[in-house]
Structure formats: C-alpha cells, structure tokens
C-alpha cells in the first residue's frame, strides 16, 4: 500500500512537530507538502523531509500529491481551512480548537453534513495519551465506583497564543472542556469561570463544571505559571480515586536540592499522545473510516467555551446547550443524540 501523502498547513512549533512525528513515527504516511505564510519557515519544515513548500494553502489542499491535510495554523484560520478541505473531499486532522466561536465550529459540522460523511478529526490528543487512556479505563471499568468529582490542572510556563481572557478559555481550557465529558461519559450541562485577577489579563482562571450524570469538576488553567508545563487530573469516586502519575520518572539531588524535572512545553509532554494520534488518524484515513474526535465534538467543546467566557464576564453559572447530535456522529455515552463523545483510544 502506498503511504498516505499529507500536506501540513502551518509550520510553527506545532506544525513542524507534526512534520517530524509523521516522518519519524508514522510509517503509513509521509509529508509531501507544507504551507506557511512565512516562506522561509515553510522551507525549514519542508526541506529536511523532501516535501514541497507551497505559497498558498488552497493550492496545497487541492494538489494531486496531497491525500489528506493537517491544519496547525493559528486558531482563527481553522474553520475556514477545515471547510475548504471538506469541500475538496480531503480528510483533515485539525488542531484544536476547531474554531474560535461556536457558530464557526458549527459551520464545519454543516459542511460535513452536506458532504454526507465524516472527513474531519479534531486534535484533542489527550484522548490518545496513555496516562489519560488508563485513567478513563479505570473510571469506565467501575473500579472507583460512581465518579463524583474531577480535579484538573493545566499550567504553562508561558503562552504566546492564549493572551486574553476569552482566548484562555477557547484556546487552552478547551482541552479540559472536551476531556472531562470523555472521561466521565456525560455531556457538560453548565459552567462557571472565575479568576482572582480583577484587571488586565485574567490569568489564572478556575472553572467549575457540571455534567448530565451528576459529576462536578474543578479546572484550573494558568498559562503563565512560570515554572513549566504541568497537567494533572484526578477522578474521585465512591470506592476510591484515580489520578495521573508524575510525568517525569527521574528524581535528582543537585546542589542540595532534591526534585523532579518539570517539562517546559506541551509538545514534549504529550509526544507519545501525538505519535499515537497521528498514527491512528493516518490508519483511519487509509481505511476510509475516520473515527477520532469529530467536528461535532469540536463544536460542543466550543459551545462550552463560549459559555465559560460569558460566565467569566457575568459571574453567573451559564448553561451549556449544544443541541442534538446529528445522526452522522452516532450516539453519545448517555444513550441518545447530543450527549457525549465518539469513541477513540
């Protein structure tokens, strides 16, 4: 079988990392095309893997040497590029968020409904992370009883993309807004977001989430925490708890200090998750059966994010109301349309 020929849109930190991961760790695929508005940056990503650097994203999407597309460009471009890929019949892995507004995200859902088939997967890579997969398995196996609470922490040393109040929710917290319903098997129904910062950029933020099956969750997002990249999660049930293990297995004693290293960036922290995600996506495209996080999942997460932004401004609890899940996206874990997530890892 010929390898899947992939075009990558965006050659920044995320796009360049995807080029390397596909080249080194996904034997079923190879990168044949790269686009970035900065021609030099596109060339730096394309040249080492003998790919062609394109000067136009639309040309890349329609080129006969491209079978599928990875979108890793700035958030505001995602929805338009995703619709262009669907219109061209190109399977596409779009980095999160699917869009910066719920209405733009739904426009991608509408494009797929018009096409009559799933072509898009959203890059919610935590669903592929071995730690999170094991955490979810422990929950769904019932080993901790009925889940009552989830506690999640998401910190960056610094962040160049989530730089305002709304962007922190729509661009960073959106991971947890997808992850928690996936973990506990139930749709978010309400959200409240607060911050101890009263003026300027309100970072950190603390969200309280409620799900349809009665779980409450706390989510701390701090994108300028200073010390490193740190993701934690604990699920508390009626028979016990389960939590992610410490990411670094090495402890050191240097200059009178004992401790563990904290990674500085998310790409290194979730390298295995990205490898698994890209490998399974490529395999699903070759099998013409895209099954990962869907456009509907991306839309629902963005509905929750918009409600979170509204809550941060109003101080009130805001409802999360995405509407009914279209039949194209199957059924959620609550047993009916509109109440959950498609299965992945």
N, C-alpha and C positions, 0 to 999 in steps of 0.2 A: 504494500500500500504506500502511495506517495505521501510524504509528510504534509500536514496542514500548513499552508502558506499564510502567514499572519502579517498584517500591517499594524503598526503601533502608532497611534496619534498622541503626540506629547512625548518629549524626550527630556523632561526634567528628572528629578530624583526617582519618582515612581515609574515613569515610562522607561527610563534607562535600566532600572532594576528589573522590570518585566522583560526587556530585551535580553538581558544576561540570563535570567532564570529560564526563559524559553530555550535559549541556545544551549545552556549547560545541563538542564534538568528535565526537559520535556522532549524526549526523542521522537514523539509523534508529530512534532511541529518544528517549523523554522521561521525566523523572521525574514521577510523578503522586502519590507518597505517600512520606512519611518517618516513621519511628518512632524515638524515643529516650526512655529513662526520664526524662530531663530535658525537660519540655515546652518550656522556653524555647530549649534547644539545638535541639530538633526544629523549632521555628518558624523559627529563624535559618537553618536549612538549607533549609526548605521554601518560605518566603515569597518569596525572590527568584526562584524558578523556578515560582511559582504552583502548587505542589504542596500536597496536604493533609497536615497534621501529624496523625498518629494517636497515640492514647493506649495502644494495645495492639498488640503485634507480631502476635498471632494474627489480629486483625481486619484488619490490613494484608494478611497473607498470603492471606486468603480473600476480600478485597474484589473486586468485579467490575471495578473500574477498574485493577486490577493484573494484568498478564500474566506478569511474571517478577520475581524478587526478587534484590537484592544484600544479602548479610549482611556487615556491617562492624562488628559489635558485639564486646564482649570475648570472648576466646578460649573461655572456659568455656561460653558460650552457643551456640557454633557448631553442635555436633552436634544438640542439641535443635531448634534453629530449622531446620536442614537437613532433619531428619526431618519436621518439620511442613510444609515446602514440598513435599517429595516426596509426602506423604500427600494434599496438596491438588492435586497434579498441576502445581505451579508450577515451571518451570525456575528454577534458582538458581545464582548465582555466589557462592560462599562464600569469604571471605578466608581465607588460611592462618593458623593450622593448621586442618585440618578438625575437629579435636578436640584435647583436651589429653591423652587417653590413647588407646592403640591400640584398646582394646575399644570405646570410644565411637565412634572413627572407623569401626570395622568395623560398628557398628550402622547407620551411614549406608549402607555398602555393602549390608547386608542389606535396608534399606528399598528401595533401588533394585532389588535382585534380586527382591523381592516385587512391585514395580511393573512389572518386566519391561522397563524401558527406562531409558536414561541421561537424567537431568534435571539433574544437578549438575556444575558445573565448579569446581575449586579455584583460588584466586587466586595461583597460582605465576607471577607476572607476569614474572619474569626470562626465562622461555621466550619471551616476546614482545619483549624488549629487543633493538634492532637490533645492539648490540655482542655480546651473548651468542649471538644467532642466527648472526651471521657467524663467531664463534668455533666454534660447533658445526659449521657448514658446512665450515670448514677442516679440522676433525677428520674428519668423515664422508667428505669427498672424498679423504682419504688423503694430503693434501699434506704432513703432518708424519710420515708413516709410521705405525707402530704406537704408540699412546699408552702411555707407561709411568707417567707421574706427572702429577698435577694439584695445583696450589698455589692455594688460595683464601683470601682475606682479607675479613672482614666486620666493619666497625667503625662504631659510632655515637658521636656526641659524648656524648649521654646517652640513656637509655632508660627510659621510665616503665612499660613492660609486662613486660619480661624482668628481673625484680628478684630472682630466686633461682636457685640452681644448676640446678634442673630446668627452670625457665622459660626460661633462656638457651638450652638445647638444644631444647626443644619449641616455643618461640616465635620464636627468632631463627636458630639453626643449622639449623632445619628447611628453610630455603631451600636451603642447600647440600646437605642430605640428599636433596632432590629433584633439584637441578640437576646434580650430578656424574653420577649414573646416566644422566640425559638427555643430557649432553654426550658420554659415552663409550659409550653404548649397552649398558650392562650393569648388572644389579641389584647393590646393595650386599650383601656377604656377612658383613662383620664391621666392628666399630668399637671404637676405644679413645679415651677422652676424658680429658684431664689438665688441671691448672691449676697455675700457680706459686703461687697463693694457697692457703694451708692453712687459714685460719679465716675465718669470715664468708662473704660473697657471693663465690663463686669465679669472678671475672671479671678477666682473660680466661680463655678455655678454648681448648685446642688438641686437635683431633681427628685421628686417623689412620684412614682408611677403606680398605677393600679391596673390590674388585668381582669379579664372577664371571669376567671376562675378563682378570684379572691386573693391573689398574691399581691403583696406590696413590695416595692423595690426602691432603694435609695441609690442614686447615681451621682457621684462626684466627678466633675470634669474640670481639670485645671491645666490649661495649655501652656502656662509659663511657670511651671513649678520649680524650674531652675536646676534640679539635681539629676534629671534623667527621664527616660521613658519608662513608665510604670503602669501596668494593667493588672488589676486584681478582681476577683469575683468569688463570692461565697453564696451558696444557697442553704437556707435554714429550713429544715423540715420538722415534722412531728416526731421523728425517730432519730434524728441526727443532723449533721451538716456535712457539706462537701465544698471544698474550695480549691482554686488553682494553687499548685505548688510554686515555690520560689523559682523564678526563671533561670537564675544563674546557679549551676551546681558547684561552683568553686568558691571557697572561703579563703581569705588571705589574712596574714598577720604581718603588717609592714609598718615600720616607723611607730611602733607602739599602738597600732590600731588594728583591731580585728573586724573583718566585714566581708560582704559580698559585693561584687561589681554590679552596677546598675547600667543597663544599656542606654545609649544616648538617642537612638532613633527607632522608629516603628518598623522600618524595613528589616533591620537585623533581628528585632524582637520576634517578628512574625515570618521569618524567612521560610520556615517549614510550611506554614499555612499557605503562603503564596505559591510555593512549589506544588503543593497538593492541589490547590485551587486551579492553577493554570493547567496542570496535567489532566485533571478530570474534565475541565472545560474543553480542552482540545479533544479528548476522547469522546465527549458527548457530541461535539460538532461533527466529528468523523462518523459517528453513529447516527447522525441526524436526529438526535434526541436531547435537546438542551433541557437540563433538569435542575440546575442550580438555582440560587436566589433569583426570583423573577422580577420583571418590570412591576408587577403588582406589589411585590414585597418592597421594592424601592419606593413606590408611590405611598404605601401605607406608612413606611418609616418617615416619609416627608410630611405626611398629614400630622403625625405625632410631633415632628419637629416644629411645624408651624404652630401647633397648639402650645408647645413649650415656649416659643418666642412670645406668643400672646400672653401666656401666664407670667413670664418674666416682667412684662410691661404692666400687667393688670394687678399682679399679686394674688390672683384667684386661681382656683383649680379649673382647668379647661378640659372639656370633653375631647376625646379622640374618636372621630366618626368618619371612617374611610368609605363607608357604604358597602354594598355587596360585592363579593369577589366574583368576577366573570367566570363562566364555566371553563374558558380556556386555561385557567390557572388552577383547576382542580378544587379540592376541598381542603379546608384547614383542619387542625387537630381538634377543634371543638365540634367537628362533625357536620358543619354547614358552610355555605359560602361566606367569605368575608371574615373568617375568624381564625386566622393563623398563617402558617408559612408552608411553602413547598418543602419537601424533604431534600436534604443534600447529603452531607457527610454522615 
